[in-house]
Amino acid sequence: MADWVYIIVRAFSALVILFVLTRNFGKKQISQLTFFEYVLGLTIGDLAGSMSTDVEANFAHGLIALLVW
């Protein structure tokens, strides 16, 4: 499979996982977030971005990291 197709599939998978995690966090305005929740959101977003664009990394390891955070 071409790298660009692989990146699209990984990015879509990461997006679906982020939507599921976001639904579990609940609906809050940015002004209502605590500092910990804000940093948590940034970290999860960075992990999802890394796992969707780094084709040499194992996707399962990125998924485990998202679930741990």
Buried (B, 14 or more C-beta within 10 A) or exposed (E): EEEEEEBEEBBEBBEEBBEEBEEEEEEEEEEEBEEEBEEBBEEBEEBBBEBBEEEEEEBEEBBEBBEEE
